Amino acid sequence: MSKGVILSVAVMAVIAINKSFAQTTVKTDKVKTKKTLVLYVGGGLANYLAPIKIQPVNLQNNITRTSATGTIRIMWHPGYRLNLGIESGYSNFYSYYVKNNGVSGKLSLHAVPLLLVWSMPIIKRVNIFYGLGSYLLTTYLKYDGVVKSKTFSLGSNIALSYTHPLSKKLGIAAEAKWMNAFVTKDNLLSLEVQMVWKFLEF
């Protein structure tokens, strides 16, 4: 069993235990809490961490591992410690240039996450997020023509976020996130700035 799968099972177990404990401590005579839908949108920089096996070896010095990344996430806050949502976005895992017989080209690997996400607060304004689902991976080769290939990889992510409130409905967050497509063994670490908007309350 891969490390990614083991980590996913462990995080899910911790969240389930925390949810169970939190719900048993809720008093029935408390005032009904409001439920909210919260939108996270932002971006930043990501660094690809996994080894890249390419030939010839001298192309290793031509690899770009750092690139822009973006996240969009919608979370449902039911008024308890555990929140649920969905997440997508875009990241360029890596790219490199090739040149042969005077012809230049470029190969890059992009990822679009499609994840179910859980979150819970650790301390005031600090939340942990865990996502599980799949990554749509696109390999793009431009070399004397254009070739695209797509594949899905099971994967997860885990993020730590600090949110600074700007108003009752708006905030700005700093987030560190590890993205792991564990079937294809692609992973990266990102740092992002995000807008946090409580766009619906009921």
C-alpha positions, -999 to 999 in steps of 0.1 A, spaced: 0 0 0 15 34 -10 23 61 15 -4 84 0 -31 58 7 -19 53 43 -18 90 49 -53 94 35 -67 67 57 -50 81 88 -63 117 82 -98 104 76 -97 84 109 -86 115 128 -113 136 113 -140 110 120 -129 107 156 -129 145 160 -163 148 145 -177 121 168 -162 138 199 -174 173 188 -210 161 182 -213 143 216 -203 175 234 -230 197 218 -257 207 242 -293 204 229 -304 235 247 -280 258 227 -293 283 203 -295 269 168 -263 278 149 -264 293 114 -252 273 84 -230 290 58 -215 284 24 -180 298 21 -161 304 -11 -123 302 -12 -106 316 -44 -69 324 -47 -35 315 -61 2 316 -55 33 296 -62 39 259 -62 71 237 -63 71 202 -78 88 178 -53 88 144 -70 118 132 -92 114 135 -129 129 108 -151 138 121 -185 164 113 -211 189 125 -220 202 133 -185 215 168 -194 179 179 -198 175 177 -160 191 212 -157 163 226 -180 134 216 -158 111 242 -144 96 230 -111 82 263 -98 50 278 -113 18 296 -106 -11 277 -90 -48 284 -83 -75 271 -61 -113 273 -60 -131 257 -31 -167 258 -17 -172 247 19 -204 240 38 -202 251 74 -230 233 93 -222 250 127 -201 221 141 -163 215 140 -163 195 108 -170 212 74 -175 196 40 -169 209 5 -155 204 -30 -123 218 -45 -108 223 -79 -81 246 -94 -51 244 -117 -14 237 -112 15 232 -136 35 204 -121 66 209 -142 79 217 -177 111 216 -197 124 226 -231 140 204 -257 159 212 -289 169 187 -315 182 193 -351 174 229 -347 137 223 -337 127 236 -303 99 221 -282 84 221 -248 68 194 -226 47 202 -196 24 184 -171 -7 202 -158 -31 190 -131 -67 199 -123 -78 185 -89 -114 172 -84 -116 166 -47 -141 161 -18 -128 182 11 -132 182 48 -120 209 72 -120 217 108 -106 245 130 -74 238 151 -72 271 169 -89 305 163 -86 315 126 -65 284 118 -80 255 98 -68 222 85 -82 209 52 -80 174 38 -91 165 2 -96 131 -14 -105 124 -50 -87 125 -83 -64 146 -104 -69 152 -142 -34 152 -155 -26 166 -190 7 161 -207 13 187 -233 41 183 -259 48 209 -285 75 197 -308 71 198 -345 34 196 -338 12 194 -307 4 163 -288 -19 161 -257 -26 132 -235 -49 130 -205 -52 106 -176 -68 105 -141 -49 97 -109 -63 91 -75 -50 116 -51 -53 138 -20 -42 171 -5 -37 185 29 -36 222 37 -31 245 67 -48 279 64 -48 311 85 -77 335 78 -77 372 87 -112 387 88 -119 419 68 -156 421 76 -184 397 88 -185 381 54 -150 387 39 -116 375 48 -81 369 34 -63 337 40 -27 324 37 -25 287 29 2 261 26 -9 230 8 6 196 -2 -10 181 -34 -4 144 -40 -14 124 -70 -3 92 -54 -11 68 -83 13 86 -107 36 97 -78 33 134 -86 33 158 -57 40 195 -50 39 221 -22 21 254 -27 18 287 -9 -13 307 -17 -32 339 -8 -70 334 -9 -101 355 -7 -126 340 17 -163 349 12 -193 338 32 -217 342 3 -247 324 18 -261 321 53 -292 303 65 
